Amino acid sequence: MPTVQTTSSAWHEPMVWLVVAGPVSVVLASIVTVTLCILHPDPPLVTRATDAAPAQAARNHAATGVVPGAQR
């Protein structure tokens, strides 16, 4: 006696929902992230040229080997 297999639509299989749920959740999370970024942007940072003075001195020292302010 042969066995009869019944086929059901793909949406009734739990694996289909697991495969679809991942990309859908990523798309929803990215929409929420973009919405938050548009509605609540970060304020611009105010920097002055004097804030970078130690970094520029270190960069110049590393590039030339001359210690700033050193007597020769």
mmCIF file of the N, C-alpha and C atoms, coordinates in Angstrom:
data_MODEL
# 
_entry.id   MODEL 
# 
loop_
_atom_site.group_PDB 
_atom_site.id 
_atom_site.type_symbol 
_atom_site.label_atom_id 
_atom_site.label_alt_id 
_atom_site.label_comp_id 
_atom_site.label_asym_id 
_atom_site.label_entity_id 
_atom_site.label_seq_id 
_atom_site.pdbx_PDB_ins_code 
_atom_site.Cartn_x 
_atom_site.Cartn_y 
_atom_site.Cartn_z 
_atom_site.occupancy 
_atom_site.B_iso_or_equiv 
_atom_site.pdbx_formal_charge 
_atom_site.auth_seq_id 
_atom_site.auth_comp_id 
_atom_site.auth_asym_id 
_atom_site.auth_atom_id 
_atom_site.pdbx_PDB_model_num 
ATOM 1   N N  . MET A 1 1  ? 0.837  -1.166 0.000  1.00 0.00 ? 1  MET A N  1 
ATOM 2   C CA . MET A 1 1  ? 0.000  0.000  0.000  1.00 0.00 ? 1  MET A CA 1 
ATOM 3   C C  . MET A 1 1  ? 0.892  1.243  0.000  1.00 0.00 ? 1  MET A C  1 
ATOM 4   N N  . PRO A 1 2  ? 0.794  2.075  -1.005 1.00 0.00 ? 2  PRO A N  1 
ATOM 5   C CA . PRO A 1 2  ? 1.644  3.262  -1.071 1.00 0.00 ? 2  PRO A CA 1 
ATOM 6   C C  . PRO A 1 2  ? 1.202  4.324  -0.056 1.00 0.00 ? 2  PRO A C  1 
ATOM 7   N N  . THR A 1 3  ? 2.217  5.078  0.429  1.00 0.00 ? 3  THR A N  1 
ATOM 8   C CA . THR A 1 3  ? 1.900  6.165  1.359  1.00 0.00 ? 3  THR A CA 1 
ATOM 9   C C  . THR A 1 3  ? 1.651  7.434  0.573  1.00 0.00 ? 3  THR A C  1 
ATOM 10  N N  . VAL A 1 4  ? 0.732  8.203  1.038  1.00 0.00 ? 4  VAL A N  1 
ATOM 11  C CA . VAL A 1 4  ? 0.370  9.447  0.368  1.00 0.00 ? 4  VAL A CA 1 
ATOM 12  C C  . VAL A 1 4  ? 0.931  10.608 1.186  1.00 0.00 ? 4  VAL A C  1 
ATOM 13  N N  . GLN A 1 5  ? 1.706  11.449 0.522  1.00 0.00 ? 5  GLN A N  1 
ATOM 14  C CA . GLN A 1 5  ? 2.231  12.642 1.191  1.00 0.00 ? 5  GLN A CA 1 
ATOM 15  C C  . GLN A 1 5  ? 1.361  13.831 0.824  1.00 0.00 ? 5  GLN A C  1 
ATOM 16  N N  . THR A 1 6  ? 0.983  14.535 1.829  1.00 0.00 ? 6  THR A N  1 
ATOM 17  C CA . THR A 1 6  ? 0.219  15.754 1.561  1.00 0.00 ? 6  THR A CA 1 
ATOM 18  C C  . THR A 1 6  ? 1.176  16.934 1.600  1.00 0.00 ? 6  THR A C  1 
ATOM 19  N N  . THR A 1 7  ? 1.014  17.812 0.699  1.00 0.00 ? 7  THR A N  1 
ATOM 20  C CA . THR A 1 7  ? 1.863  19.010 0.659  1.00 0.00 ? 7  THR A CA 1 
ATOM 21  C C  . THR A 1 7  ? 1.063  20.189 1.193  1.00 0.00 ? 7  THR A C  1 
ATOM 22  N N  . SER A 1 8  ? 1.773  21.019 1.917  1.00 0.00 ? 8  SER A N  1 
ATOM 23  C CA . SER A 1 8  ? 1.137  22.236 2.410  1.00 0.00 ? 8  SER A CA 1 
ATOM 24  C C  . SER A 1 8  ? 1.940  23.421 1.880  1.00 0.00 ? 8  SER A C  1 
ATOM 25  N N  . SER A 1 9  ? 1.373  24.573 2.017  1.00 0.00 ? 9  SER A N  1 
ATOM 26  C CA . SER A 1 9  ? 2.075  25.747 1.518  1.00 0.00 ? 9  SER A CA 1 
ATOM 27  C C  . SER A 1 9  ? 3.316  26.018 2.373  1.00 0.00 ? 9  SER A C  1 
ATOM 28  N N  . ALA A 1 10 ? 4.239  26.745 1.807  1.00 0.00 ? 10 ALA A N  1 
ATOM 29  C CA . ALA A 1 10 ? 5.514  26.998 2.483  1.00 0.00 ? 10 ALA A CA 1 
ATOM 30  C C  . ALA A 1 10 ? 5.328  27.818 3.754  1.00 0.00 ? 10 ALA A C  1 
ATOM 31  N N  . TRP A 1 11 ? 4.296  28.611 3.830  1.00 0.00 ? 11 TRP A N  1 
ATOM 32  C CA . TRP A 1 11 ? 4.111  29.481 4.997  1.00 0.00 ? 11 TRP A CA 1 
ATOM 33  C C  . TRP A 1 11 ? 3.702  28.715 6.248  1.00 0.00 ? 11 TRP A C  1 
ATOM 34  N N  . HIS A 1 12 ? 3.345  27.461 6.076  1.00 0.00 ? 12 HIS A N  1 
ATOM 35  C CA . HIS A 1 12 ? 2.987  26.648 7.230  1.00 0.00 ? 12 HIS A CA 1 
ATOM 36  C C  . HIS A 1 12 ? 4.199  25.944 7.837  1.00 0.00 ? 12 HIS A C  1 
ATOM 37  N N  . GLU A 1 13 ? 5.336  26.083 7.211  1.00 0.00 ? 13 GLU A N  1 
ATOM 38  C CA . GLU A 1 13 ? 6.571  25.469 7.720  1.00 0.00 ? 13 GLU A CA 1 
ATOM 39  C C  . GLU A 1 13 ? 7.270  26.443 8.662  1.00 0.00 ? 13 GLU A C  1 
ATOM 40  N N  . PRO A 1 14 ? 7.716  25.994 9.840  1.00 0.00 ? 14 PRO A N  1 
ATOM 41  C CA . PRO A 1 14 ? 8.380  26.914 10.781 1.00 0.00 ? 14 PRO A CA 1 
ATOM 42  C C  . PRO A 1 14 ? 9.744  27.400 10.299 1.00 0.00 ? 14 PRO A C  1 
ATOM 43  N N  . MET A 1 15 ? 10.453 26.608 9.483  1.00 0.00 ? 15 MET A N  1 
ATOM 44  C CA . MET A 1 15 ? 11.779 27.020 9.022  1.00 0.00 ? 15 MET A CA 1 
ATOM 45  C C  . MET A 1 15 ? 11.701 28.245 8.120  1.00 0.00 ? 15 MET A C  1 
ATOM 46  N N  . VAL A 1 16 ? 10.649 28.366 7.353  1.00 0.00 ? 16 VAL A N  1 
ATOM 47  C CA . VAL A 1 16 ? 10.478 29.535 6.487  1.00 0.00 ? 16 VAL A CA 1 
ATOM 48  C C  . VAL A 1 16 ? 10.414 30.798 7.320  1.00 0.00 ? 16 VAL A C  1 
ATOM 49  N N  . TRP A 1 17 ? 9.707  30.741 8.436  1.00 0.00 ? 17 TRP A N  1 
ATOM 50  C CA . TRP A 1 17 ? 9.592  31.919 9.292  1.00 0.00 ? 17 TRP A CA 1 
ATOM 51  C C  . TRP A 1 17 ? 10.922 32.265 9.947  1.00 0.00 ? 17 TRP A C  1 
ATOM 52  N N  . LEU A 1 18 ? 11.725 31.251 10.268 1.00 0.00 ? 18 LEU A N  1 
ATOM 53  C CA . LEU A 1 18 ? 13.043 31.522 10.837 1.00 0.00 ? 18 LEU A CA 1 
ATOM 54  C C  . LEU A 1 18 ? 13.965 32.170 9.805  1.00 0.00 ? 18 LEU A C  1 
ATOM 55  N N  . VAL A 1 19 ? 13.864 31.736 8.560  1.00 0.00 ? 19 VAL A N  1 
ATOM 56  C CA . VAL A 1 19 ? 14.707 32.306 7.497  1.00 0.00 ? 19 VAL A CA 1 
ATOM 57  C C  . VAL A 1 19 ? 14.272 33.734 7.175  1.00 0.00 ? 19 VAL A C  1 
ATOM 58  N N  . VAL A 1 20 ? 12.996 34.011 7.178  1.00 0.00 ? 20 VAL A N  1 
ATOM 59  C CA . VAL A 1 20 ? 12.484 35.336 6.824  1.00 0.00 ? 20 VAL A CA 1 
ATOM 60  C C  . VAL A 1 20 ? 12.640 36.321 7.986  1.00 0.00 ? 20 VAL A C  1 
ATOM 61  N N  . ALA A 1 21 ? 12.555 35.840 9.211  1.00 0.00 ? 21 ALA A N  1 
ATOM 62  C CA . ALA A 1 21 ? 12.569 36.734 10.370 1.00 0.00 ? 21 ALA A CA 1 
ATOM 63  C C  . ALA A 1 21 ? 13.894 37.470 10.536 1.00 0.00 ? 21 ALA A C  1 
ATOM 64  N N  . GLY A 1 22 ? 15.013 36.854 10.189 1.00 0.00 ? 22 GLY A N  1 
ATOM 65  C CA . GLY A 1 22 ? 16.313 37.509 10.341 1.00 0.00 ? 22 GLY A CA 1 
ATOM 66  C C  . GLY A 1 22 ? 16.449 38.775 9.502  1.00 0.00 ? 22 GLY A C  1 
ATOM 67  N N  . PRO A 1 23 ? 16.322 38.668 8.181  1.00 0.00 ? 23 PRO A N  1 
ATOM 68  C CA . PRO A 1 23 ? 16.431 39.876 7.349  1.00 0.00 ? 23 PRO A CA 1 
ATOM 69  C C  . PRO A 1 23 ? 15.368 40.931 7.644  1.00 0.00 ? 23 PRO A C  1 
ATOM 70  N N  . VAL A 1 24 ? 14.163 40.499 7.974  1.00 0.00 ? 24 VAL A N  1 
ATOM 71  C CA . VAL A 1 24 ? 13.104 41.471 8.287  1.00 0.00 ? 24 VAL A CA 1 
ATOM 72  C C  . VAL A 1 24 ? 13.450 42.245 9.552  1.00 0.00 ? 24 VAL A C  1 
ATOM 73  N N  . SER A 1 25 ? 13.986 41.567 10.554 1.00 0.00 ? 25 SER A N  1 
ATOM 74  C CA . SER A 1 25 ? 14.358 42.270 11.785 1.00 0.00 ? 25 SER A CA 1 
ATOM 75  C C  . SER A 1 25 ? 15.515 43.240 11.543 1.00 0.00 ? 25 SER A C  1 
ATOM 76  N N  . VAL A 1 26 ? 16.439 42.895 10.657 1.00 0.00 ? 26 VAL A N  1 
ATOM 77  C CA . VAL A 1 26 ? 17.543 43.809 10.338 1.00 0.00 ? 26 VAL A CA 1 
ATOM 78  C C  . VAL A 1 26 ? 17.025 45.048 9.623  1.00 0.00 ? 26 VAL A C  1 
ATOM 79  N N  . VAL A 1 27 ? 16.116 44.872 8.699  1.00 0.00 ? 27 VAL A N  1 
ATOM 80  C CA . VAL A 1 27 ? 15.541 46.022 7.986  1.00 0.00 ? 27 VAL A CA 1 
ATOM 81  C C  . VAL A 1 27 ? 14.773 46.917 8.952  1.00 0.00 ? 27 VAL A C  1 
ATOM 82  N N  . LEU A 1 28 ? 13.992 46.339 9.838  1.00 0.00 ? 28 LEU A N  1 
ATOM 83  C CA . LEU A 1 28 ? 13.250 47.146 10.809 1.00 0.00 ? 28 LEU A CA 1 
ATOM 84  C C  . LEU A 1 28 ? 14.192 47.888 11.757 1.00 0.00 ? 28 LEU A C  1 
ATOM 85  N N  . ALA A 1 29 ? 15.249 47.229 12.209 1.00 0.00 ? 29 ALA A N  1 
ATOM 86  C CA . ALA A 1 29 ? 16.206 47.891 13.099 1.00 0.00 ? 29 ALA A CA 1 
ATOM 87  C C  . ALA A 1 29 ? 16.909 49.036 12.385 1.00 0.00 ? 29 ALA A C  1 
ATOM 88  N N  . SER A 1 30 ? 17.223 48.876 11.108 1.00 0.00 ? 30 SER A N  1 
ATOM 89  C CA . SER A 1 30 ? 17.883 49.971 10.381 1.00 0.00 ? 30 SER A CA 1 
ATOM 90  C C  . SER A 1 30 ? 16.929 51.143 10.164 1.00 0.00 ? 30 SER A C  1 
ATOM 91  N N  . ILE A 1 31 ? 15.666 50.867 9.944  1.00 0.00 ? 31 ILE A N  1 
ATOM 92  C CA . ILE A 1 31 ? 14.679 51.953 9.801  1.00 0.00 ? 31 ILE A CA 1 
ATOM 93  C C  . ILE A 1 31 ? 14.548 52.716 11.108 1.00 0.00 ? 31 ILE A C  1 
ATOM 94  N N  . VAL A 1 32 ? 14.511 52.007 12.230 1.00 0.00 ? 32 VAL A N  1 
ATOM 95  C CA . VAL A 1 32 ? 14.441 52.666 13.541 1.00 0.00 ? 32 VAL A CA 1 
ATOM 96  C C  . VAL A 1 32 ? 15.696 53.494 13.783 1.00 0.00 ? 32 VAL A C  1 
ATOM 97  N N  . THR A 1 33 ? 16.861 52.970 13.432 1.00 0.00 ? 33 THR A N  1 
ATOM 98  C CA . THR A 1 33 ? 18.115 53.695 13.638 1.00 0.00 ? 33 THR A CA 1 
ATOM 99  C C  . THR A 1 33 ? 18.170 54.967 12.800 1.00 0.00 ? 33 THR A C  1 
ATOM 100 N N  . VAL A 1 34 ? 17.789 54.882 11.554 1.00 0.00 ? 34 VAL A N  1 
ATOM 101 C CA . VAL A 1 34 ? 17.800 56.067 10.682 1.00 0.00 ? 34 VAL A CA 1 
ATOM 102 C C  . VAL A 1 34 ? 16.792 57.095 11.177 1.00 0.00 ? 34 VAL A C  1 
ATOM 103 N N  . THR A 1 35 ? 15.642 56.641 11.621 1.00 0.00 ? 35 THR A N  1 
ATOM 104 C CA . THR A 1 35 ? 14.629 57.561 12.150 1.00 0.00 ? 35 THR A CA 1 
ATOM 105 C C  . THR A 1 35 ? 15.152 58.291 13.385 1.00 0.00 ? 35 THR A C  1 
ATOM 106 N N  . LEU A 1 36 ? 15.792 57.559 14.296 1.00 0.00 ? 36 LEU A N  1 
ATOM 107 C CA . LEU A 1 36 ? 16.360 58.205 15.484 1.00 0.00 ? 36 LEU A CA 1 
ATOM 108 C C  . LEU A 1 36 ? 17.462 59.190 15.121 1.00 0.00 ? 36 LEU A C  1 
ATOM 109 N N  . CYS A 1 37 ? 18.278 58.847 14.133 1.00 0.00 ? 37 CYS A N  1 
ATOM 110 C CA . CYS A 1 37 ? 19.354 59.759 13.718 1.00 0.00 ? 37 CYS A CA 1 
ATOM 111 C C  . CYS A 1 37 ? 18.806 61.032 13.092 1.00 0.00 ? 37 CYS A C  1 
ATOM 112 N N  . ILE A 1 38 ? 17.734 60.916 12.366 1.00 0.00 ? 38 ILE A N  1 
ATOM 113 C CA . ILE A 1 38 ? 17.149 62.098 11.726 1.00 0.00 ? 38 ILE A CA 1 
ATOM 114 C C  . ILE A 1 38 ? 16.431 62.972 12.753 1.00 0.00 ? 38 ILE A C  1 
ATOM 115 N N  . LEU A 1 39 ? 15.700 62.352 13.679 1.00 0.00 ? 39 LEU A N  1 
ATOM 116 C CA . LEU A 1 39 ? 14.920 63.129 14.647 1.00 0.00 ? 39 LEU A CA 1 
ATOM 117 C C  . LEU A 1 39 ? 15.763 63.724 15.772 1.00 0.00 ? 39 LEU A C  1 
ATOM 118 N N  . HIS A 1 40 ? 16.852 63.057 16.161 1.00 0.00 ? 40 HIS A N  1 
ATOM 119 C CA . HIS A 1 40 ? 17.685 63.508 17.273 1.00 0.00 ? 40 HIS A CA 1 
ATOM 120 C C  . HIS A 1 40 ? 19.163 63.526 16.874 1.00 0.00 ? 40 HIS A C  1 
ATOM 121 N N  . PRO A 1 41 ? 19.562 64.467 16.015 1.00 0.00 ? 41 PRO A N  1 
ATOM 122 C CA . PRO A 1 41 ? 20.972 64.476 15.589 1.00 0.00 ? 41 PRO A CA 1 
ATOM 123 C C  . PRO A 1 41 ? 21.881 64.944 16.727 1.00 0.00 ? 41 PRO A C  1 
ATOM 124 N N  . ASP A 1 42 ? 23.116 64.485 16.698 1.00 0.00 ? 42 ASP A N  1 
ATOM 125 C CA . ASP A 1 42 ? 24.096 64.926 17.681 1.00 0.00 ? 42 ASP A CA 1 
ATOM 126 C C  . ASP A 1 42 ? 24.512 66.357 17.382 1.00 0.00 ? 42 ASP A C  1 
ATOM 127 N N  . PRO A 1 43 ? 24.745 67.158 18.413 1.00 0.00 ? 43 PRO A N  1 
ATOM 128 C CA . PRO A 1 43 ? 25.212 68.525 18.156 1.00 0.00 ? 43 PRO A CA 1 
ATOM 129 C C  . PRO A 1 43 ? 26.656 68.488 17.640 1.00 0.00 ? 43 PRO A C  1 
ATOM 130 N N  . PRO A 1 44 ? 27.029 69.445 16.810 1.00 0.00 ? 44 PRO A N  1 
ATOM 131 C CA . PRO A 1 44 ? 28.400 69.461 16.302 1.00 0.00 ? 44 PRO A CA 1 
ATOM 132 C C  . PRO A 1 44 ? 29.385 69.764 17.426 1.00 0.00 ? 44 PRO A C  1 
ATOM 133 N N  . LEU A 1 45 ? 30.558 69.176 17.330 1.00 0.00 ? 45 LEU A N  1 
ATOM 134 C CA . LEU A 1 45 ? 31.599 69.429 18.315 1.00 0.00 ? 45 LEU A CA 1 
ATOM 135 C C  . LEU A 1 45 ? 32.283 70.747 18.012 1.00 0.00 ? 45 LEU A C  1 
ATOM 136 N N  . VAL A 1 46 ? 32.489 71.538 19.029 1.00 0.00 ? 46 VAL A N  1 
ATOM 137 C CA . VAL A 1 46 ? 33.193 72.802 18.864 1.00 0.00 ? 46 VAL A CA 1 
ATOM 138 C C  . VAL A 1 46 ? 34.633 72.576 19.299 1.00 0.00 ? 46 VAL A C  1 
ATOM 139 N N  . THR A 1 47 ? 35.532 72.710 18.364 1.00 0.00 ? 47 THR A N  1 
ATOM 140 C CA . THR A 1 47 ? 36.956 72.536 18.678 1.00 0.00 ? 47 THR A CA 1 
ATOM 141 C C  . THR A 1 47 ? 37.694 73.813 18.327 1.00 0.00 ? 47 THR A C  1 
ATOM 142 N N  . ARG A 1 48 ? 38.718 74.054 19.085 1.00 0.00 ? 48 ARG A N  1 
ATOM 143 C CA . ARG A 1 48 ? 39.560 75.215 18.807 1.00 0.00 ? 48 ARG A CA 1 
ATOM 144 C C  . ARG A 1 48 ? 40.911 74.720 18.317 1.00 0.00 ? 48 ARG A C  1 
ATOM 145 N N  . ALA A 1 49 ? 41.639 75.577 17.651 1.00 0.00 ? 49 ALA A N  1 
ATOM 146 C CA . ALA A 1 49 ? 42.948 75.198 17.125 1.00 0.00 ? 49 ALA A CA 1 
ATOM 147 C C  . ALA A 1 49 ? 43.929 74.916 18.252 1.00 0.00 ? 49 ALA A C  1 
ATOM 148 N N  . THR A 1 50 ? 43.732 75.512 19.420 1.00 0.00 ? 50 THR A N  1 
ATOM 149 C CA . THR A 1 50 ? 44.668 75.287 20.521 1.00 0.00 ? 50 THR A CA 1 
ATOM 150 C C  . THR A 1 50 ? 44.510 73.900 21.127 1.00 0.00 ? 50 THR A C  1 
ATOM 151 N N  . ASP A 1 51 ? 43.346 73.257 20.898 1.00 0.00 ? 51 ASP A N  1 
ATOM 152 C CA . ASP A 1 51 ? 43.149 71.911 21.424 1.00 0.00 ? 51 ASP A CA 1 
ATOM 153 C C  . ASP A 1 51 ? 44.078 70.904 20.759 1.00 0.00 ? 51 ASP A C  1 
ATOM 154 N N  . ALA A 1 52 ? 44.456 71.149 19.537 1.00 0.00 ? 52 ALA A N  1 
ATOM 155 C CA . ALA A 1 52 ? 45.269 70.198 18.789 1.00 0.00 ? 52 ALA A CA 1 
ATOM 156 C C  . ALA A 1 52 ? 46.762 70.479 18.914 1.00 0.00 ? 52 ALA A C  1 
ATOM 157 N N  . ALA A 1 53 ? 47.148 71.494 19.663 1.00 0.00 ? 53 ALA A N  1 
ATOM 158 C CA . ALA A 1 53 ? 48.564 71.863 19.734 1.00 0.00 ? 53 ALA A CA 1 
ATOM 159 C C  . ALA A 1 53 ? 49.453 70.727 20.237 1.00 0.00 ? 53 ALA A C  1 
ATOM 160 N N  . PRO A 1 54 ? 49.136 70.013 21.317 1.00 0.00 ? 54 PRO A N  1 
ATOM 161 C CA . PRO A 1 54 ? 50.014 68.916 21.738 1.00 0.00 ? 54 PRO A CA 1 
ATOM 162 C C  . PRO A 1 54 ? 50.112 67.806 20.692 1.00 0.00 ? 54 PRO A C  1 
ATOM 163 N N  . ALA A 1 55 ? 49.023 67.514 20.022 1.00 0.00 ? 55 ALA A N  1 
ATOM 164 C CA . ALA A 1 55 ? 49.049 66.461 19.009 1.00 0.00 ? 55 ALA A CA 1 
ATOM 165 C C  . ALA A 1 55 ? 49.901 66.891 17.814 1.00 0.00 ? 55 ALA A C  1 
ATOM 166 N N  . GLN A 1 56 ? 49.810 68.154 17.434 1.00 0.00 ? 56 GLN A N  1 
ATOM 167 C CA . GLN A 1 56 ? 50.623 68.626 16.322 1.00 0.00 ? 56 GLN A CA 1 
ATOM 168 C C  . GLN A 1 56 ? 52.103 68.634 16.684 1.00 0.00 ? 56 GLN A C  1 
ATOM 169 N N  . ALA A 1 57 ? 52.415 68.978 17.928 1.00 0.00 ? 57 ALA A N  1 
ATOM 170 C CA . ALA A 1 57 ? 53.814 68.964 18.351 1.00 0.00 ? 57 ALA A CA 1 
ATOM 171 C C  . ALA A 1 57 ? 54.353 67.531 18.348 1.00 0.00 ? 57 ALA A C  1 
ATOM 172 N N  . ALA A 1 58 ? 53.567 66.586 18.797 1.00 0.00 ? 58 ALA A N  1 
ATOM 173 C CA . ALA A 1 58 ? 53.999 65.195 18.794 1.00 0.00 ? 58 ALA A CA 1 
ATOM 174 C C  . ALA A 1 58 ? 54.140 64.673 17.373 1.00 0.00 ? 58 ALA A C  1 
ATOM 175 N N  . ARG A 1 59 ? 53.244 65.068 16.504 1.00 0.00 ? 59 ARG A N  1 
ATOM 176 C CA . ARG A 1 59 ? 53.339 64.642 15.108 1.00 0.00 ? 59 ARG A CA 1 
ATOM 177 C C  . ARG A 1 59 ? 54.602 65.203 14.465 1.00 0.00 ? 59 ARG A C  1 
ATOM 178 N N  . ASN A 1 60 ? 54.877 66.478 14.712 1.00 0.00 ? 60 ASN A N  1 
ATOM 179 C CA . ASN A 1 60 ? 56.067 67.089 14.134 1.00 0.00 ? 60 ASN A CA 1 
ATOM 180 C C  . ASN A 1 60 ? 57.328 66.459 14.707 1.00 0.00 ? 60 ASN A C  1 
ATOM 181 N N  . HIS A 1 61 ? 57.318 66.127 15.990 1.00 0.00 ? 61 HIS A N  1 
ATOM 182 C CA . HIS A 1 61 ? 58.469 65.486 16.610 1.00 0.00 ? 61 HIS A CA 1 
ATOM 183 C C  . HIS A 1 61 ? 58.696 64.100 16.012 1.00 0.00 ? 61 HIS A C  1 
ATOM 184 N N  . ALA A 1 62 ? 57.627 63.363 15.773 1.00 0.00 ? 62 ALA A N  1 
ATOM 185 C CA . ALA A 1 62 ? 57.756 62.018 15.214 1.00 0.00 ? 62 ALA A CA 1 
ATOM 186 C C  . ALA A 1 62 ? 58.241 62.080 13.775 1.00 0.00 ? 62 ALA A C  1 
ATOM 187 N N  . ALA A 1 63 ? 57.865 63.106 13.041 1.00 0.00 ? 63 ALA A N  1 
ATOM 188 C CA . ALA A 1 63 ? 58.237 63.189 11.631 1.00 0.00 ? 63 ALA A CA 1 
ATOM 189 C C  . ALA A 1 63 ? 59.664 63.708 11.455 1.00 0.00 ? 63 ALA A C  1 
ATOM 190 N N  . THR A 1 64 ? 60.098 64.640 12.309 1.00 0.00 ? 64 THR A N  1 
ATOM 191 C CA . THR A 1 64 ? 61.401 65.272 12.091 1.00 0.00 ? 64 THR A CA 1 
ATOM 192 C C  . THR A 1 64 ? 62.446 64.847 13.118 1.00 0.00 ? 64 THR A C  1 
ATOM 193 N N  . GLY A 1 65 ? 62.022 64.388 14.266 1.00 0.00 ? 65 GLY A N  1 
ATOM 194 C CA . GLY A 1 65 ? 62.973 64.033 15.315 1.00 0.00 ? 65 GLY A CA 1 
ATOM 195 C C  . GLY A 1 65 ? 63.437 65.215 16.149 1.00 0.00 ? 65 GLY A C  1 
ATOM 196 N N  . VAL A 1 66 ? 62.908 66.401 15.867 1.00 0.00 ? 66 VAL A N  1 
ATOM 197 C CA . VAL A 1 66 ? 63.276 67.596 16.602 1.00 0.00 ? 66 VAL A CA 1 
ATOM 198 C C  . VAL A 1 66 ? 62.273 67.819 17.728 1.00 0.00 ? 66 VAL A C  1 
ATOM 199 N N  . VAL A 1 67 ? 62.765 67.944 18.948 1.00 0.00 ? 67 VAL A N  1 
ATOM 200 C CA . VAL A 1 67 ? 61.892 68.188 20.095 1.00 0.00 ? 67 VAL A CA 1 
ATOM 201 C C  . VAL A 1 67 ? 61.476 69.652 20.082 1.00 0.00 ? 67 VAL A C  1 
ATOM 202 N N  . PRO A 1 68 ? 60.183 69.953 20.118 1.00 0.00 ? 68 PRO A N  1 
ATOM 203 C CA . PRO A 1 68 ? 59.758 71.346 20.093 1.00 0.00 ? 68 PRO A CA 1 
ATOM 204 C C  . PRO A 1 68 ? 60.234 72.067 21.373 1.00 0.00 ? 68 PRO A C  1 
ATOM 205 N N  . GLY A 1 69 ? 60.776 73.225 21.190 1.00 0.00 ? 69 GLY A N  1 
ATOM 206 C CA . GLY A 1 69 ? 61.215 74.035 22.307 1.00 0.00 ? 69 GLY A CA 1 
ATOM 207 C C  . GLY A 1 69 ? 62.564 73.631 22.863 1.00 0.00 ? 69 GLY A C  1 
ATOM 208 N N  . ALA A 1 70 ? 63.231 72.678 22.277 1.00 0.00 ? 70 ALA A N  1 
ATOM 209 C CA . ALA A 1 70 ? 64.542 72.248 22.767 1.00 0.00 ? 70 ALA A CA 1 
ATOM 210 C C  . ALA A 1 70 ? 65.613 73.222 22.277 1.00 0.00 ? 70 ALA A C  1 
ATOM 211 N N  . GLN A 1 71 ? 66.610 73.441 23.129 1.00 0.00 ? 71 GLN A N  1 
ATOM 212 C CA . GLN A 1 71 ? 67.716 74.320 22.745 1.00 0.00 ? 71 GLN A CA 1 
ATOM 213 C C  . GLN A 1 71 ? 68.774 73.508 22.026 1.00 0.00 ? 71 GLN A C  1 
ATOM 214 N N  . ARG A 1 72 ? 69.384 74.123 21.020 1.00 0.00 ? 72 ARG A N  1 
ATOM 215 C CA . ARG A 1 72 ? 70.410 73.412 20.254 1.00 0.00 ? 72 ARG A CA 1 
ATOM 216 C C  . ARG A 1 72 ? 71.767 73.824 20.677 1.00 0.00 ? 72 ARG A C  1 
# 
